[in-house]
Amino acid sequence: MKIGGVVLDLQVIRPNPHVEVGGRFICELDGEPLFAKADAAAAAVDAAVAAGQLIEEAVDDHDVLKHYGDGADLVDDWKRSERRPLVKTTTEVRDIARPCYTRERCRLRRLVVTPS
């Protein structure tokens, strides 16, 4: 990394993501498989900040919406992310015949590389 260079760190954060259809809550998703990876990555960045290798300049917590054509598209995407609904069954979500989306909290951090 170049001294003075900017590093952008984007992590998914708690609470669990959820599925919505037409702005209406449908179900909560189990975020733990992704949180385990995100927590490890955030800890590595935090360690670099604590060691003086990076300076945190800004933090922005925001929602990220990922859109799907229908429930089947959403369920197919879970293979990649290891996501599962906490209450509804996968079949119930797959049967959603309308466009839907997941909403999850994310944290974007702007960091600068120090000369340490």
LUMLO-102748 format. One record per atom (N, C-alpha, C, O): atom name; chain; residue number from 0; y, z, x; residue in three letters. Coordinates in steps of 0.02 Angstrom, whole numbers, plus 32768, in hexadecimal, padded with zeros to 4 digits. Each point is the difference from the previous one (the first is absolute). Layout:
- name, chain, resi, c2, c3, c1, resn
- CA, A, NUM, Y, Z, X, ALA
...
END
This chain:
- name, chain, resi, c2, c3, c1, resn
- N, A, 0, 7FC6, 8000, 802A, MET
- CA, A, 0, 803A, 8000, 7FD6, MET
- C, A, 0, 803E, 8000, 802C, MET
- O, A, 0, 8002, 8021, 8034, MET
- N, A, 1, 802F, 7FBA, 7FB8, LYS
- CA, A, 1, 803E, 7FFA, 8026, LYS
- C, A, 1, 802E, 803C, 7FF2, LYS
- O, A, 1, 800A, 8013, 7FC6, LYS
- N, A, 2, 8012, 800A, 806E, ILE
- CA, A, 2, 802E, 8038, 7FF8, ILE
- C, A, 2, 803A, 7FE9, 7FD4, ILE
- O, A, 2, 801D, 7FCB, 800B, ILE
- N, A, 3, 7FF3, 805D, 7FC3, GLY
- CA, A, 3, 8034, 7FEF, 7FD0, GLY
- C, A, 3, 7FE8, 7FD4, 7FC7, GLY
- O, A, 3, 8024, 7FF3, 7FD1, GLY
- N, A, 4, 7F9D, 7FF7, 8034, GLY
- CA, A, 4, 7FE4, 7FD6, 7FCB, GLY
- C, A, 4, 7FF4, 8028, 7FC1, GLY
- O, A, 4, 7FF8, 803D, 8001, GLY
- N, A, 5, 8007, 7F9F, 7FC7, VAL
- CA, A, 5, 7FF6, 8020, 7FBF, VAL
- C, A, 5, 7FB7, 7FFA, 7FEB, VAL
- O, A, 5, 7FE1, 7FCB, 8008, VAL
- N, A, 6, 8004, 806B, 7FDF, VAL
- CA, A, 6, 7FBC, 8002, 7FE5, VAL
- C, A, 6, 8006, 8012, 7FB6, VAL
- O, A, 6, 801F, 8032, 7FEE, VAL
- N, A, 7, 7FC2, 7FA6, 7FE7, LEU
- CA, A, 7, 7FFD, 8010, 7FB8, LEU
- C, A, 7, 7FBA, 8018, 7FF0, LEU
- O, A, 7, 7FCF, 7FDE, 800E, LEU
- N, A, 8, 802C, 805D, 7FD5, ASP
- CA, A, 8, 7FC0, 801E, 7FEF, ASP
- C, A, 8, 7FFD, 8006, 7FB4, ASP
- O, A, 8, 8028, 8023, 7FE2, ASP
- N, A, 9, 7FA8, 7FBA, 7FFF, LEU
- CA, A, 9, 7FF6, 8002, 7FB7, LEU
- C, A, 9, 7FBE, 8022, 7FF1, LEU
- O, A, 9, 7FCB, 7FE9, 8016, LEU
- N, A, 10, 8037, 804D, 7FC4, GLN
- CA, A, 10, 7FC4, 8026, 7FEF, GLN
- C, A, 10, 7FFD, 800C, 7FB5, GLN
- O, A, 10, 8033, 800C, 7FE0, GLN
- N, A, 11, 7F91, 7FF1, 8004, VAL
- CA, A, 11, 7FF5, 8016, 7FBC, VAL
- C, A, 11, 8000, 804C, 8000, VAL
- O, A, 11, 7FE5, 801F, 802E, VAL
- N, A, 12, 803A, 8000, 7FA0, ILE
- CA, A, 12, 8005, 8049, 7FFD, ILE
- C, A, 12, 7FE9, 8019, 7FBB, ILE
- O, A, 12, 7FFA, 7FD8, 7FD1, ILE
- N, A, 13, 7FFA, 8067, 802A, ARG
- CA, A, 13, 7FED, 801F, 7FC0, ARG
- C, A, 13, 803B, 8001, 7FD1, ARG
- O, A, 13, 8039, 8001, 8018, ARG
- N, A, 14, 7FBD, 7FFF, 7FA7, PRO
- CA, A, 14, 7FC3, 800C, 7FDA, PRO
- C, A, 14, 7FD4, 7FC3, 7FFC, PRO
- O, A, 14, 8011, 7FCB, 801A, PRO
- N, A, 15, 7FB6, 803D, 7FC4, ASN
- CA, A, 15, 7FD2, 7FC8, 7FF7, ASN
- C, A, 15, 8022, 7FC5, 7FDE, ASN
- O, A, 15, 802C, 800A, 7FD6, ASN
- N, A, 16, 7FC1, 7FB9, 803B, PRO
- CA, A, 16, 801A, 7FC6, 7FDD, PRO
- C, A, 16, 7FE4, 7FFD, 7FB9, PRO
- O, A, 16, 7FCF, 8022, 7FF0, PRO
- N, A, 17, 8052, 7FB6, 7FE6, HIS
- CA, A, 17, 7FE5, 7FF7, 7FBD, HIS
- C, A, 17, 8007, 7FB9, 7FE8, HIS
- O, A, 17, 8026, 7FD8, 801C, HIS
- N, A, 18, 7FB5, 8018, 7FAF, VAL
- CA, A, 18, 8000, 7FBE, 7FE2, VAL
- C, A, 18, 802D, 8001, 7FC3, VAL
- O, A, 18, 7FFE, 8030, 7FD9, VAL
- N, A, 19, 802A, 7F9C, 801F, GLU
- CA, A, 19, 802B, 7FFA, 7FC5, GLU
- C, A, 19, 7FF8, 7FBA, 7FE2, GLU
- O, A, 19, 7FF2, 7FCF, 8022, GLU
- N, A, 20, 8017, 802E, 7F9C, VAL
- CA, A, 20, 8001, 7FC1, 7FDC, VAL
- C, A, 20, 803E, 8002, 7FD3, VAL
- O, A, 20, 8008, 802D, 7FD7, VAL
- N, A, 21, 8024, 7FA1, 8031, GLY
- CA, A, 21, 803C, 7FFE, 7FD7, GLY
- C, A, 21, 802B, 803E, 8005, GLY
- O, A, 21, 801F, 8014, 7FCF, GLY
- N, A, 22, 7FE2, 800B, 806C, GLY
- CA, A, 22, 8028, 803D, 800A, GLY
- C, A, 22, 7FDF, 803F, 7FE7, GLY
- O, A, 22, 801E, 8036, 8003, GLY
- N, A, 23, 7FA4, 7FC5, 7FE4, ARG
- CA, A, 23, 7FDC, 8039, 7FE5, ARG
- C, A, 23, 7FC9, 8017, 8030, ARG
- O, A, 23, 7FDA, 7FD7, 801A, ARG
- N, A, 24, 8023, 806A, 7FF2, PHE
- CA, A, 24, 7FCC, 801D, 802C, PHE
- C, A, 24, 7FBC, 7FF4, 7FE2, PHE
- O, A, 24, 7FF5, 800C, 7FC4, PHE
- N, A, 25, 7FDB, 7FDC, 8065, ILE
- CA, A, 25, 7FBC, 7FF5, 7FE9, ILE
- C, A, 25, 7FD0, 8033, 8020, ILE
- O, A, 25, 7FD9, 8021, 7FDD, ILE
- N, A, 26, 802A, 7FE5, 8065, CYS
- CA, A, 26, 7FD5, 8031, 8022, CYS
- C, A, 26, 8019, 800D, 8047, CYS
- O, A, 26, 8026, 7FD9, 801C, CYS
- N, A, 27, 7FC3, 805F, 7FFE, GLU
- CA, A, 27, 800F, 8013, 8045, GLU
- C, A, 27, 7FC7, 7FE7, 802D, GLU
- O, A, 27, 7FC6, 7FFE, 7FEB, GLU
- N, A, 28, 804B, 7FEE, 8052, LEU
- CA, A, 28, 7FCF, 7FE9, 8030, LEU
- C, A, 28, 7FF5, 8035, 8036, LEU
- O, A, 28, 802E, 8026, 8010, LEU
- N, A, 29, 7F97, 7FDD, 800B, ASP
- CA, A, 29, 7FF0, 802E, 8036, ASP
- C, A, 29, 801F, 7FE3, 8040, ASP
- O, A, 29, 7FE8, 7FCE, 801A, ASP
- N, A, 30, 804B, 8052, 8000, GLY
- CA, A, 30, 8021, 7FE8, 803C, GLY
- C, A, 30, 7FE4, 801B, 8041, GLY
- O, A, 30, 8015, 7FEB, 8035, GLY
- N, A, 31, 7FBC, 8044, 7FC7, GLU
- CA, A, 31, 7FE8, 8021, 803D, GLU
- C, A, 31, 7FE5, 7FD2, 8036, GLU
- O, A, 31, 800D, 800C, 803B, GLU
- N, A, 32, 7FCD, 7FBF, 7FB5, PRO
- CA, A, 32, 7FE8, 7FD4, 8036, PRO
- C, A, 32, 8039, 7FE3, 802A, PRO
- O, A, 32, 7FFC, 7FFC, 803D, PRO
- N, A, 33, 803A, 7FF0, 7FA1, LEU
- CA, A, 33, 8039, 7FE4, 8025, LEU
- C, A, 33, 802B, 8037, 801F, LEU
- O, A, 33, 801A, 7FF7, 8036, LEU
- N, A, 34, 7FED, 8042, 7FA7, PHE
- CA, A, 34, 8028, 8037, 801B, PHE
- C, A, 34, 7FE3, 8019, 8042, PHE
- O, A, 34, 8026, 8012, 802D, PHE
- N, A, 35, 7F98, 7FEF, 7FDA, ALA
- CA, A, 35, 7FE1, 8017, 803F, ALA
- C, A, 35, 8017, 7FD4, 803A, ALA
- O, A, 35, 8010, 801A, 8036, ALA
- N, A, 36, 7FF1, 7FA5, 7FC0, LYS
- CA, A, 36, 8018, 7FD2, 8034, LYS
- C, A, 36, 804B, 8007, 800C, LYS
- O, A, 36, 8017, 8002, 8039, LYS
- N, A, 37, 800E, 8002, 7F90, ALA
- CA, A, 37, 8049, 8006, 8005, ALA
- C, A, 37, 8014, 8041, 8022, ALA
- O, A, 37, 802F, 8001, 8028, ALA
- N, A, 38, 7FAF, 8035, 7FC8, ASP
- CA, A, 38, 8010, 8041, 801F, ASP
- C, A, 38, 7FF6, 7FFE, 804B, ASP
- O, A, 38, 8028, 801B, 8026, ASP
- N, A, 39, 7FA2, 7FC4, 7FF0, ALA
- CA, A, 39, 7FF3, 7FFA, 8048, ALA
- C, A, 39, 8036, 7FD7, 8022, ALA
- O, A, 39, 8017, 8011, 8037, ALA
- N, A, 40, 7FFE, 7FB8, 7FAA, ALA
- CA, A, 40, 8034, 7FD6, 801D, ALA
- C, A, 40, 8043, 8025, 8002, ALA
- O, A, 40, 8024, 7FFC, 8031, ALA
- N, A, 41, 7FEC, 8027, 7F99, ALA
- CA, A, 41, 803F, 8026, 7FFE, ALA
- C, A, 41, 8000, 8037, 8035, ALA
- O, A, 41, 8033, 800D, 801F, ALA
- N, A, 42, 7F93, 8013, 7FEB, ALA
- CA, A, 42, 7FFC, 8034, 8034, ALA
- C, A, 42, 800C, 7FE4, 8045, ALA
- O, A, 42, 801F, 8021, 802A, ALA
- N, A, 43, 7FCA, 7FA2, 7FE3, ALA
- CA, A, 43, 800B, 7FE1, 8041, ALA
- C, A, 43, 804A, 7FF1, 800B, ALA
- O, A, 43, 801B, 800B, 8036, ALA
- N, A, 44, 8007, 7FDD, 7F95, VAL
- CA, A, 44, 8047, 7FF3, 8006, VAL
- C, A, 44, 8026, 8042, 8008, VAL
- O, A, 44, 802E, 8005, 8028, VAL
- N, A, 45, 7FBF, 802D, 7FB0, ASP
- CA, A, 45, 8020, 8042, 8006, ASP
- C, A, 45, 7FF9, 801C, 8047, ASP
- O, A, 45, 802E, 801F, 801A, ASP
- N, A, 46, 7F98, 7FD7, 8004, ALA
- CA, A, 46, 7FF4, 8019, 8044, ALA
- C, A, 46, 802E, 7FDC, 8032, ALA
- O, A, 46, 801A, 801F, 802E, ALA
- N, A, 47, 7FF1, 7FA0, 7FC8, ALA
- CA, A, 47, 802D, 7FDA, 802B, ALA
- C, A, 47, 8048, 8018, 7FF8, ALA
- O, A, 47, 8026, 8002, 8030, ALA
- N, A, 48, 7FED, 8011, 7F92, VAL
- CA, A, 48, 8043, 801B, 7FF5, VAL
- C, A, 48, 8005, 8044, 8022, VAL
- O, A, 48, 8032, 800E, 8022, VAL
- N, A, 49, 7F9C, 801D, 7FD5, ALA
- CA, A, 49, 8001, 8043, 801F, ALA
- C, A, 49, 8002, 7FFC, 804C, ALA
- O, A, 49, 801D, 802B, 8020, ALA
- N, A, 50, 7FC3, 7FA2, 7FFC, ALA
- CA, A, 50, 7FFF, 7FF7, 8049, ALA
- C, A, 50, 8040, 7FE0, 801B, ALA
- O, A, 50, 8008, 7FF8, 803C, ALA
- N, A, 51, 8025, 7FF5, 7F96, GLY
- CA, A, 51, 803E, 7FE1, 8015, GLY
- C, A, 51, 7FFB, 7FB6, 8010, GLY
- O, A, 51, 802F, 7FE3, 801B, GLY
- N, A, 52, 7F99, 7FFE, 7FD4, GLN
- CA, A, 52, 7FF7, 7FB8, 800D, GLN
- C, A, 52, 8022, 7FD5, 7FCB, GLN
- O, A, 52, 8014, 7FC8, 800D, GLN
- N, A, 53, 7FF3, 8055, 7FB7, LEU
- CA, A, 53, 8021, 7FDE, 7FC8, LEU
- C, A, 53, 8033, 802F, 7FE1, LEU
- O, A, 53, 7FF6, 803D, 8000, LEU
- N, A, 54, 8040, 7FA7, 7FE6, ILE
- CA, A, 54, 8031, 8026, 7FD9, ILE
- C, A, 54, 7FFF, 7FE4, 7FBA, ILE
- O, A, 54, 8006, 7FC3, 7FF5, ILE
- N, A, 55, 7FF2, 8069, 7FDA, GLU
- CA, A, 55, 8001, 7FEB, 7FBA, GLU
- C, A, 55, 8048, 7FFA, 7FE8, GLU
- O, A, 55, 8025, 8032, 7FFF, GLU
- N, A, 56, 7FEF, 7F92, 7FEF, GLU
- CA, A, 56, 8045, 7FF4, 7FE9, GLU
- C, A, 56, 8008, 8003, 7FB5, GLU
- O, A, 56, 8034, 8017, 7FE8, GLU
- N, A, 57, 7F9A, 7FD3, 7FF3, ALA
- CA, A, 57, 8007, 7FFE, 7FB7, ALA
- C, A, 57, 7FBB, 8003, 7FDF, ALA
- O, A, 57, 7FCE, 7FEC, 801D, ALA
- N, A, 58, 8032, 8030, 7FA6, VAL
- CA, A, 58, 7FC2, 8005, 7FD8, VAL
- C, A, 58, 8011, 7FEB, 7FB9, VAL
- O, A, 58, 8034, 8014, 7FE5, VAL
- N, A, 59, 7FA1, 7FC2, 7FFD, ASP
- CA, A, 59, 800A, 7FEB, 7FBB, ASP
- C, A, 59, 7FBD, 8004, 7FDB, ASP
- O, A, 59, 7FD1, 7FDD, 8011, ASP
- N, A, 60, 802C, 804F, 7FBD, ASP
- CA, A, 60, 7FC5, 8004, 7FD5, ASP
- C, A, 60, 800D, 7FD5, 7FC3, ASP
- O, A, 60, 8035, 8004, 7FE1, ASP
- N, A, 61, 7F9B, 7FD2, 800D, HIS
- CA, A, 61, 8009, 7FD1, 7FC9, HIS
- C, A, 61, 7FBD, 7FED, 7FE0, HIS
- O, A, 61, 7FCB, 800C, 801E, HIS
- N, A, 62, 8038, 7FD8, 7FA7, ASP
- CA, A, 62, 7FC4, 7FE7, 7FDE, ASP
- C, A, 62, 7FF3, 7FB8, 8015, ASP
- O, A, 62, 802F, 7FD8, 8008, ASP
- N, A, 63, 7F92, 8018, 8000, VAL
- CA, A, 63, 7FEA, 7FBB, 800D, VAL
- C, A, 63, 7FD4, 7FEC, 7FC5, VAL
- O, A, 63, 7FD0, 8023, 7FEF, VAL
- N, A, 64, 8040, 7FA4, 7FF2, LEU
- CA, A, 64, 7FD7, 7FE6, 7FC9, LEU
- C, A, 64, 7FDA, 7FC4, 8019, LEU
- O, A, 64, 801C, 7FD2, 801E, LEU
- N, A, 65, 7FA3, 802E, 7FD7, LYS
- CA, A, 65, 7FD6, 7FC6, 8011, LYS
- C, A, 65, 7FE6, 7FE3, 7FBE, LYS
- O, A, 65, 7FDF, 8022, 7FD9, LYS
- N, A, 66, 8032, 7F9F, 801B, HIS
- CA, A, 66, 7FF1, 7FE0, 7FC0, HIS
- C, A, 66, 7FBE, 7FDB, 8001, HIS
- O, A, 66, 7FEC, 7FE3, 8032, HIS
- N, A, 67, 7FF1, 801F, 7F95, TYR
- CA, A, 67, 7FC0, 7FDF, 7FF6, TYR
- C, A, 67, 8001, 7FDA, 7FBE, TYR
- O, A, 67, 8022, 8014, 7FD1, TYR
- N, A, 68, 7FBA, 7FB4, 802D, GLY
- CA, A, 68, 7FFD, 7FD8, 7FC3, GLY
- C, A, 68, 7FDF, 8024, 7FC6, GLY
- O, A, 68, 8012, 7FF5, 7FC6, GLY
- N, A, 69, 7FBD, 8035, 804A, ASP
- CA, A, 69, 7FDC, 8026, 7FCD, ASP
- C, A, 69, 7FD8, 8037, 8022, ASP
- O, A, 69, 8001, 8007, 803D, ASP
- N, A, 70, 7FDA, 801F, 7F9B, GLY
- CA, A, 70, 7FD9, 8037, 801C, GLY
- C, A, 70, 7FCA, 7FEA, 8030, GLY
- O, A, 70, 7FF1, 8023, 8030, GLY
- N, A, 71, 7FF1, 7FA2, 7FC3, ALA
- CA, A, 71, 7FCC, 7FE7, 802D, ALA
- C, A, 71, 801C, 7FF3, 8045, ALA
- O, A, 71, 7FDF, 8010, 8032, ALA
- N, A, 72, 805D, 7FD3, 7FD2, ASP
- CA, A, 72, 8020, 7FF5, 8041, ASP
- C, A, 72, 800C, 8042, 8025, ASP
- O, A, 72, 7FF5, 8005, 803C, ASP
- N, A, 73, 8021, 802D, 7F9E, LEU
- CA, A, 73, 800D, 8042, 801D, LEU
- C, A, 73, 7FC0, 801E, 801C, LEU
- O, A, 73, 7FFE, 8018, 8038, LEU
- N, A, 74, 7FCD, 7FE8, 7FA0, VAL
- CA, A, 74, 7FC0, 801E, 8016, VAL
- C, A, 74, 7FE5, 7FDA, 803D, VAL
- O, A, 74, 7FE5, 8020, 802D, VAL
- N, A, 75, 8022, 7F9E, 7FD4, ASP
- CA, A, 75, 7FE9, 7FDA, 803A, ASP
- C, A, 75, 8024, 8014, 8040, ASP
- O, A, 75, 7FE3, 8000, 8036, ASP
- N, A, 76, 805D, 8013, 7FC4, ASP
- CA, A, 76, 8027, 8015, 803A, ASP
- C, A, 76, 7FEA, 8045, 801A, ASP
- O, A, 76, 800D, 8010, 803A, ASP
- N, A, 77, 7FD2, 8017, 7F9E, TRP
- CA, A, 77, 7FEA, 8042, 8015, TRP
- C, A, 77, 7FCC, 7FFD, 8037, TRP
- O, A, 77, 7FF8, 802F, 8026, TRP
- N, A, 78, 7FE3, 7F9A, 7FDF, LYS
- CA, A, 78, 7FCE, 7FF9, 8035, LYS
- C, A, 78, 8021, 8008, 8045, LYS
- O, A, 78, 7FE3, 801C, 802E, LYS
- N, A, 79, 805B, 7FCB, 7FD7, ARG
- CA, A, 79, 8026, 8002, 803E, ARG
- C, A, 79, 801B, 8047, 800E, ARG
- O, A, 79, 8001, 8016, 8039, ARG
- N, A, 80, 8014, 800C, 7F93, SER
- CA, A, 80, 8025, 803E, 8008, SER
- C, A, 80, 7FD7, 803F, 7FF2, SER
- O, A, 80, 8019, 8038, 8008, SER
- N, A, 81, 7FA9, 7FC1, 7FE2, GLU
- CA, A, 81, 7FD5, 8039, 7FF0, GLU
- C, A, 81, 801D, 802B, 7FC8, GLU
- O, A, 81, 7FF4, 803C, 7FFD, GLU
- N, A, 82, 8032, 7FA6, 7FD6, ARG
- CA, A, 82, 801E, 8024, 7FC8, ARG
- C, A, 82, 7FD1, 8003, 7FC4, ARG
- O, A, 82, 7FD7, 7FD3, 7FF7, ARG
- N, A, 83, 802F, 8062, 7FE2, ARG
- CA, A, 83, 7FDB, 8008, 7FC2, ARG
- C, A, 83, 802B, 8028, 7FCF, ARG
- O, A, 83, 8027, 802B, 8015, ARG
- N, A, 84, 7FD1, 7FC8, 7FAA, PRO
- CA, A, 84, 8025, 8029, 7FD0, PRO
- C, A, 84, 7FE3, 8046, 7FFD, PRO
- O, A, 84, 7FC4, 800A, 800A, PRO
- N, A, 85, 8067, 8028, 7FEA, LEU
- CA, A, 85, 7FE9, 8045, 7FFD, LEU
- C, A, 85, 7FE2, 8012, 7FBC, LEU
- O, A, 85, 7FD2, 802A, 7FFE, LEU
- N, A, 86, 8045, 7FB9, 7FCC, VAL
- CA, A, 86, 7FE8, 8013, 7FBE, VAL
- C, A, 86, 7FDD, 7FC6, 7FDC, VAL
- O, A, 86, 7FC7, 8006, 7FEB, VAL
- N, A, 87, 805B, 7FC2, 8010, LYS
- CA, A, 87, 7FE1, 7FC6, 7FDF, LYS
- C, A, 87, 7FC9, 7FE3, 802C, LYS
- O, A, 87, 7FFE, 800C, 803C, LYS
- N, A, 88, 7FD6, 7FCD, 7FA4, THR
- CA, A, 88, 7FCC, 7FDF, 8027, THR
- C, A, 88, 801B, 7FBE, 801B, THR
- O, A, 88, 8031, 7FE5, 7FE7, THR
- N, A, 89, 7FAE, 8002, 804D, THR
- CA, A, 89, 8013, 7FC0, 801C, THR
- C, A, 89, 7FFA, 7FCA, 7FCA, THR
- O, A, 89, 8029, 7FD2, 7FFF, THR
- N, A, 90, 7FA6, 8032, 7FD6, THR
- CA, A, 90, 7FF7, 7FCE, 7FCA, THR
- C, A, 90, 803C, 8002, 7FD1, THR
- O, A, 90, 8017, 7FCB, 7FEB, THR
- N, A, 91, 8002, 8070, 8004, GLU
- CA, A, 91, 803B, 8005, 7FD3, GLU
- C, A, 91, 803C, 7FDE, 8020, GLU
- O, A, 91, 8026, 7FDD, 7FDD, GLU
- N, A, 92, 7FE4, 802C, 8063, VAL
- CA, A, 92, 8039, 7FE1, 8022, VAL
- C, A, 92, 7FF4, 7FB5, 8005, VAL
- O, A, 92, 802F, 7FD9, 7FF5, VAL
- N, A, 93, 7F95, 8012, 801C, ARG
- CA, A, 93, 7FF0, 7FB8, 8005, ARG
- C, A, 93, 800D, 7FDC, 7FBE, ARG
- O, A, 93, 8013, 7FC5, 8000, ARG
- N, A, 94, 7FE4, 805D, 7FC8, ASP
- CA, A, 94, 8008, 7FE2, 7FBE, ASP
- C, A, 94, 8049, 7FF6, 7FEB, ASP
- O, A, 94, 800D, 7FE3, 7FCC, ASP
- N, A, 95, 8023, 8035, 805C, ILE
- CA, A, 95, 8047, 7FF5, 7FF0, ILE
- C, A, 95, 800D, 7FB5, 8004, ILE
- O, A, 95, 7FF8, 7FE2, 8035, ILE
- N, A, 96, 801E, 8001, 7F94, ALA
- CA, A, 96, 8008, 7FB7, 7FFC, ALA
- C, A, 96, 8048, 7FEA, 800B, ALA
- O, A, 96, 8010, 7FC5, 7FF7, ALA
- N, A, 97, 801B, 8068, 801B, ARG
- CA, A, 97, 8047, 7FF0, 800A, ARG
- C, A, 97, 8013, 800B, 8049, ARG
- O, A, 97, 7FDC, 8021, 8026, ARG
- N, A, 98, 805E, 7FC4, 7FEE, PRO
- CA, A, 98, 8019, 800F, 8043, PRO
- C, A, 98, 8008, 804C, 8008, PRO
- O, A, 98, 8015, 8023, 7FD2, PRO
- N, A, 99, 7FDA, 7FF6, 8069, CYS
- CA, A, 99, 8006, 8047, 800E, CYS
- C, A, 99, 8017, 8008, 8048, CYS
- O, A, 99, 8004, 7FD0, 8026, CYS
- N, A, 100, 800C, 806E, 7FEC, TYR
- CA, A, 100, 8014, 800C, 8045, TYR
- C, A, 100, 7FEF, 8047, 8014, TYR
- O, A, 100, 7FF7, 802C, 7FD6, TYR
- N, A, 101, 8006, 7FDE, 806C, THR
- CA, A, 101, 7FF9, 8044, 801B, THR
- C, A, 101, 8045, 8016, 8018, THR
- O, A, 101, 8027, 7FD7, 801A, THR
- N, A, 102, 7FE7, 8068, 7FDE, ARG
- CA, A, 102, 803E, 801E, 8019, ARG
- C, A, 102, 7FEC, 8036, 8031, ARG
- O, A, 102, 7FDB, 802E, 7FF0, ARG
- N, A, 103, 803E, 7FCD, 804E, GLU
- CA, A, 103, 7FF2, 8034, 8031, GLU
- C, A, 103, 803F, 8010, 8028, GLU
- O, A, 103, 802A, 7FD6, 800C, GLU
- N, A, 104, 7FDA, 806A, 8007, ARG
- CA, A, 104, 8038, 8018, 8028, ARG
- C, A, 104, 7FF5, 7FEC, 8049, ARG
- O, A, 104, 7FC8, 8006, 801A, ARG
- N, A, 105, 806D, 7FE4, 8006, CYS
- CA, A, 105, 7FFE, 7FEE, 8046, CYS
- C, A, 105, 803C, 801D, 8024, CYS
- O, A, 105, 8034, 800D, 7FE2, CYS
- N, A, 106, 7FC4, 7FFD, 805E, ARG
- CA, A, 106, 8036, 8019, 802A, ARG
- C, A, 106, 800B, 7FCD, 8038, ARG
- O, A, 106, 7FD2, 7FEE, 8025, ARG
- N, A, 107, 806D, 7FFB, 7FE1, LEU
- CA, A, 107, 8014, 7FD4, 8036, LEU
- C, A, 107, 802C, 8028, 802F, LEU
- O, A, 107, 8031, 801E, 7FEC, LEU
- N, A, 108, 7FBB, 7FE3, 8054, ARG
- CA, A, 108, 8027, 8023, 8033, ARG
- C, A, 108, 8019, 7FCE, 8033, ARG
- O, A, 108, 7FDB, 7FD4, 8017, ARG
- N, A, 109, 8065, 8034, 7FFA, ARG
- CA, A, 109, 801D, 7FD7, 8036, ARG
- C, A, 109, 8005, 802E, 803D, ARG
- O, A, 109, 801E, 8035, 7FFE, ARG
- N, A, 110, 7FC2, 7FB4, 8039, LEU
- CA, A, 110, 7FFE, 8027, 803D, LEU
- C, A, 110, 801A, 7FD5, 803A, LEU
- O, A, 110, 7FFD, 7FC3, 7FFE, LEU
- N, A, 111, 801C, 805E, 8035, VAL
- CA, A, 111, 801A, 7FDE, 803B, VAL
- C, A, 111, 7FD9, 8019, 803D, VAL
- O, A, 111, 7FF5, 803C, 8007, VAL
- N, A, 112, 7FF8, 7F96, 8025, VAL
- CA, A, 112, 7FDC, 8011, 803D, VAL
- C, A, 112, 8031, 801E, 8032, VAL
- O, A, 112, 8035, 7FE3, 800E, VAL
- N, A, 113, 7FB9, 8057, 800E, THR
- CA, A, 113, 802B, 8022, 8031, THR
- C, A, 113, 7FE8, 7FF1, 8047, THR
- O, A, 113, 7FC8, 7FEA, 800A, THR
- N, A, 114, 8063, 8023, 8028, PRO
- CA, A, 114, 7FED, 7FF3, 8045, PRO
- C, A, 114, 7FD3, 8036, 801F, PRO
- O, A, 114, 7FF5, 7FFE, 803D, PRO
- N, A, 115, 7FF2, 8031, 7F9D, SER
- CA, A, 115, 7FDA, 8038, 801E, SER
- C, A, 115, 7FC1, 7FEA, 8022, SER
- O, A, 115, 7FDC, 8029, 801C, SER
END
